[in-house]
Amino acid sequence: MDLSRQSSIILSITILTTFASFVKSSLPQGLQTLNISSEITTDPNITASFATDFGNLFNRTPGAVFLPSSPNDIATLIRFSYTSSTPFHISQRGLGHSAYGQTLVPDGILIDMSSLDRTNYSRINVTNGPIPYADVGAEQIWIDVLNATLKHDLMPRVLTDYLSLTVGGTLSNAGLSGRAFMHGPQISNVYELDVITGTGEIVTCSRESNSDLFYAVLGGLGQFGVITRARIALEPAQKRVRWLELFYTDIKVLTSDEEKLISTGNSLSGIIDYLEGEVLFSVTQGSLTAFKALWHGSD
């Protein structure tokens, strides 16, 4: 090997080593001594993959990515930051469907909530009874929750239109769909939560117990704690439905008819289970409006 080639290799190794040392040194002191240190990675290929979200408007690389194997691991990390003389920024992320960089944490530690799904026990547990419910890990995807509940002829009262979203993600927002006019958003159909607070304490909360935390976390955009489990209200699943799609060219007429369908005290009230509207654009016809409705029962 010639000298110039050898020098090039040595230089490359030196640069990589220096970069790795810089990344490691930027982490909070003492973090490497925790029993969760093996779940924290500063691999630039991994951190770069968490630098943006669905909105793709910002690029902010975290200093490290945390891959917890249990809620207790998350509590350990948050508690360490809280008690540290120099607290550091922490954010949590499901599948990265936020649209304006809400979950990005430049130079901080990003919790990859999907890592909780890599366990050897079920994080979706359905209880069938007079008041059916499902205890669901926050990292679970709604389509998986639906499939699990359908095995018991049950389903969540409100599902988002797009089902490849995490439970914790939609409960941290609102969770709207065409059934919200019947039951409210998803956050109105939760019986209980397990939440890790900003002090690293794991708290079970509900309308009756620790209610301030319960109502703050639901729709709280992740600012009041990390949801790790939710008890979701279920109802009997219909065997079949009738789907009707109507097209309008006048949005005022559309909204008037939609209001009649979701209002009480008229001949149309109570006949549908699901309603949504949308605007369709056509190059030749301008814009059309439409709504889709689902009727329950058999056809």
C-alpha positions as CSV (number, residue, x, y, z in Angstrom):
1,M,0.0,0.0,0.0
2,D,1.4,3.4,-1.0
3,L,1.9,6.1,1.6
4,S,-0.8,8.5,0.3
5,R,-3.4,5.7,0.4
6,Q,-2.5,4.8,3.9
7,S,-2.7,8.4,5.1
8,S,-6.1,8.7,3.5
9,I,-7.4,5.8,5.5
10,I,-5.9,7.1,8.8
11,L,-7.5,10.5,8.2
12,S,-10.9,8.9,7.5
13,I,-10.7,6.9,10.7
14,T,-9.6,9.9,12.7
15,I,-12.5,12.0,11.4
16,L,-15.1,9.3,12.2
17,T,-13.7,8.7,15.7
18,T,-13.7,12.4,16.5
19,F,-17.3,12.7,15.3
20,A,-18.4,9.8,17.4
21,S,-16.7,11.2,20.4
22,F,-18.3,14.6,19.8
23,V,-21.8,13.0,19.7
24,K,-21.2,11.0,22.8
25,S,-19.8,13.9,24.7
26,S,-22.9,16.0,23.9
27,L,-25.1,13.6,25.8
28,P,-25.9,14.5,29.5
29,Q,-23.2,13.4,31.9
30,G,-24.1,10.2,33.8
31,L,-26.5,9.0,31.2
32,Q,-24.1,6.1,30.2
33,T,-24.3,4.8,33.8
34,L,-28.0,4.1,33.7
35,N,-29.3,0.6,33.1
36,I,-31.1,1.9,29.9
37,S,-27.9,3.2,28.3
38,S,-27.8,0.3,25.9
39,E,-31.2,1.5,24.5
40,I,-29.8,4.9,23.6
41,T,-28.2,5.3,20.2
42,T,-26.3,8.2,18.6
43,D,-25.8,6.3,15.3
44,P,-26.0,9.2,12.8
45,N,-27.9,7.0,10.4
46,I,-30.6,6.4,13.0
47,T,-30.8,9.9,14.3
48,A,-31.0,11.3,10.8
49,S,-34.1,9.1,10.2
50,F,-35.9,10.9,13.0
51,A,-35.0,14.4,11.9
52,T,-38.2,15.1,10.1
53,D,-41.9,14.2,10.2
54,F,-44.9,13.8,7.9
55,G,-45.1,17.5,7.2
56,N,-41.5,17.5,5.9
57,L,-41.3,21.2,6.8
58,F,-38.4,21.0,9.2
59,N,-35.2,19.0,9.6
60,R,-34.0,18.9,13.2
61,T,-31.8,16.0,14.1
62,P,-32.0,14.7,17.7
63,G,-28.8,14.2,19.7
64,A,-29.9,10.6,20.4
65,V,-32.8,8.2,19.9
66,F,-34.1,6.2,22.8
67,L,-35.5,2.7,22.1
68,P,-37.3,1.7,25.3
69,S,-38.4,-1.9,25.9
70,S,-40.9,-0.9,28.7
71,P,-42.7,2.1,30.1
72,N,-40.4,1.9,33.1
73,D,-37.4,2.6,30.8
74,I,-39.1,5.8,29.7
75,A,-39.8,6.8,33.3
76,T,-36.1,6.2,34.1
77,L,-35.0,8.6,31.4
78,I,-37.4,11.3,32.3
79,R,-36.6,11.0,36.0
80,F,-32.9,11.3,35.3
81,S,-33.4,14.5,33.3
82,Y,-35.7,15.9,36.0
83,T,-33.2,15.3,38.8
84,S,-30.2,16.3,36.8
85,S,-28.4,19.6,37.5
86,T,-28.7,20.2,33.7
87,P,-32.0,18.9,32.5
88,F,-32.2,18.0,28.8
89,H,-35.0,18.1,26.2
90,I,-37.0,14.9,25.6
91,S,-39.7,14.3,23.0
92,Q,-41.8,11.2,22.1
93,R,-42.7,10.0,18.6
94,G,-45.0,7.3,17.3
95,L,-44.9,7.0,13.5
96,G,-44.0,10.6,12.8
97,H,-47.3,11.8,11.5
98,S,-47.1,15.2,13.0
99,A,-47.2,18.0,10.4
100,Y,-45.3,20.9,11.8
101,G,-42.3,19.5,13.6
102,Q,-44.1,19.1,16.9
103,T,-42.2,15.9,17.9
104,L,-38.7,17.0,16.7
105,V,-36.1,17.7,19.4
106,P,-32.9,19.1,18.0
107,D,-29.9,17.9,20.1
108,G,-32.2,16.3,22.6
109,I,-33.3,12.7,23.1
110,L,-36.2,11.4,21.1
111,I,-38.2,8.4,22.5
112,D,-39.2,6.0,19.7
113,M,-42.5,4.8,21.1
114,S,-42.8,2.1,18.5
115,S,-40.0,0.3,20.2
116,L,-42.5,-0.7,22.9
117,D,-44.2,-3.0,20.4
118,R,-41.1,-5.2,20.2
119,T,-42.0,-7.1,23.4
120,N,-42.9,-10.7,24.0
121,Y,-46.3,-9.9,25.5
122,S,-49.5,-8.5,24.0
123,R,-50.1,-4.7,24.3
124,I,-53.7,-5.0,23.1
125,N,-56.0,-6.7,25.6
126,V,-59.8,-6.8,25.0
127,T,-62.3,-7.2,27.9
128,N,-65.8,-8.2,26.9
129,G,-68.6,-7.5,29.4
130,P,-71.4,-5.1,30.2
131,I,-69.0,-2.2,29.5
132,P,-66.5,-3.6,27.0
133,Y,-63.1,-2.0,26.6
134,A,-59.5,-2.6,25.4
135,D,-56.3,-1.8,27.2
136,V,-53.9,-0.7,24.5
137,G,-50.3,0.3,24.4
138,A,-49.9,3.9,23.2
139,E,-47.5,2.7,20.5
140,Q,-50.2,0.4,18.9
141,I,-51.7,1.2,15.5
142,W,-55.5,1.7,15.3
143,I,-55.9,-0.9,12.5
144,D,-54.3,-3.5,14.8
145,V,-56.6,-2.4,17.6
146,L,-59.6,-2.7,15.3
147,N,-58.6,-6.2,14.1
148,A,-58.1,-7.4,17.7
149,T,-61.5,-6.1,18.8
150,L,-63.3,-7.5,15.8
151,K,-62.3,-11.0,17.0
152,H,-64.7,-10.3,19.9
153,D,-67.4,-8.8,17.7
154,L,-66.4,-5.4,19.1
155,M,-64.9,-2.2,17.8
156,P,-63.8,1.2,19.1
157,R,-66.6,3.8,19.2
158,V,-64.5,6.3,17.1
159,L,-61.8,5.5,14.6
160,T,-59.8,8.0,12.6
161,D,-60.3,7.9,8.8
162,Y,-56.7,6.8,8.4
163,L,-56.0,3.8,10.6
164,S,-52.2,3.6,10.4
165,L,-51.8,6.1,13.2
166,T,-50.8,5.3,16.8
167,V,-53.1,5.3,19.7
168,G,-50.9,7.7,21.7
169,G,-50.6,10.0,18.7
170,T,-54.3,10.6,18.1
171,L,-55.1,10.8,21.8
172,S,-52.5,13.5,22.1
173,N,-54.5,15.5,19.5
174,A,-58.2,14.7,19.4
175,G,-58.9,11.9,17.0
176,L,-61.7,13.0,14.7
177,S,-63.7,11.0,12.2
178,G,-67.2,10.7,10.7
179,R,-68.5,9.2,13.9
180,A,-67.5,12.1,16.2
181,F,-71.0,13.6,15.9
182,M,-72.3,10.6,17.7
183,H,-69.7,10.0,20.4
184,G,-67.4,13.0,20.3
185,P,-63.7,12.6,19.3
186,Q,-61.5,9.7,20.4
187,I,-60.4,11.6,23.5
188,S,-64.0,11.5,24.7
189,N,-64.0,7.7,24.6
190,V,-61.1,6.9,26.9
191,Y,-61.8,5.4,30.4
192,E,-58.3,5.4,31.8
193,L,-54.6,6.2,31.0
194,D,-51.2,5.3,32.2
195,V,-49.1,8.5,31.9
196,I,-45.4,9.2,32.7
197,T,-45.3,12.7,34.1
198,G,-42.5,15.3,33.8
199,T,-41.0,14.1,37.0
200,G,-40.7,10.5,35.8
201,E,-43.6,9.2,37.8
202,I,-46.0,6.6,36.3
203,V,-49.5,7.6,37.1
204,T,-52.8,5.9,36.3
205,C,-55.5,8.5,35.8
206,S,-59.2,8.7,34.8
207,R,-62.2,11.0,35.2
208,E,-62.4,9.9,38.8
209,S,-58.7,9.6,39.7
210,N,-56.0,12.2,39.0
211,S,-58.5,13.8,36.7
212,D,-56.5,17.0,36.2
213,L,-53.7,15.0,34.6
214,F,-56.3,12.9,32.6
215,Y,-57.9,15.9,31.0
216,A,-54.6,17.7,30.4
217,V,-53.0,14.8,28.6
218,L,-55.9,14.0,26.3
219,G,-55.4,16.5,23.5
220,G,-52.4,17.9,25.2
221,L,-50.0,17.5,22.3
222,G,-47.6,15.6,24.5
223,Q,-46.8,18.6,26.7
224,F,-48.2,17.1,30.0
225,G,-46.8,13.6,30.0
226,V,-46.1,10.5,27.9
227,I,-49.1,8.2,27.4
228,T,-48.1,4.6,27.6
229,R,-51.5,2.8,27.9
230,A,-55.1,3.8,27.2
231,R,-58.3,2.0,28.1
232,I,-60.5,2.5,25.1
233,A,-64.3,2.3,25.0
234,L,-65.7,-0.4,22.7
235,E,-69.2,-1.2,21.3
236,P,-70.7,-4.1,19.3
237,A,-69.4,-4.2,15.8
238,Q,-72.1,-4.1,13.0
239,K,-72.1,-7.2,10.8
240,R,-72.7,-5.2,7.6
241,V,-73.3,-1.5,6.6
242,R,-74.7,0.4,3.7
243,W,-72.5,3.0,2.2
244,L,-74.0,6.0,0.3
245,E,-72.1,8.7,-1.5
246,L,-74.0,11.8,-2.7
247,F,-72.6,14.6,-4.8
248,Y,-73.6,18.3,-4.6
249,T,-72.6,21.4,-6.6
250,D,-73.7,23.8,-3.8
251,I,-71.8,23.7,-0.5
252,K,-74.6,25.5,1.3
253,V,-77.1,22.8,0.4
254,L,-74.5,20.1,1.3
255,T,-73.9,21.5,4.8
256,S,-77.6,22.0,5.4
257,D,-78.3,18.3,4.6
258,E,-75.4,17.2,6.8
259,E,-76.7,19.2,9.7
260,K,-80.1,17.5,9.3
261,L,-78.5,14.1,9.3
262,I,-76.6,14.7,12.5
263,S,-79.2,16.8,14.4
264,T,-81.9,15.4,16.6
265,G,-85.6,16.0,16.4
266,N,-86.2,15.6,12.7
267,S,-87.2,12.7,10.4
268,L,-83.6,12.0,9.4
269,S,-82.0,12.0,12.8
270,G,-80.6,8.7,14.0
271,I,-80.5,6.9,10.7
272,I,-76.7,7.1,10.1
273,D,-73.6,6.1,12.0
274,Y,-70.9,7.8,10.0
275,L,-70.8,11.1,8.0
276,E,-68.1,13.0,6.3
277,G,-67.9,15.6,3.6
278,E,-65.2,16.6,1.1
279,V,-64.6,18.9,-1.8
280,L,-63.7,17.4,-5.2
281,F,-62.0,19.5,-7.8
282,S,-62.5,18.9,-11.5
283,V,-60.7,20.8,-14.4
284,T,-63.8,20.8,-16.5
285,Q,-66.5,21.3,-13.9
286,G,-64.9,23.4,-11.3
287,S,-65.5,22.0,-7.8
288,L,-68.0,19.5,-6.5
289,T,-68.9,18.8,-2.9
290,A,-69.9,15.4,-1.6
291,F,-70.6,13.6,1.6
292,K,-70.4,9.9,2.4
293,A,-72.7,8.3,5.0
294,L,-72.8,4.8,6.4
295,W,-76.1,3.2,7.5
296,H,-76.1,0.5,10.1
297,G,-77.9,-2.8,9.8
298,S,-78.5,-5.1,6.9
299,D,-79.3,-4.1,3.4
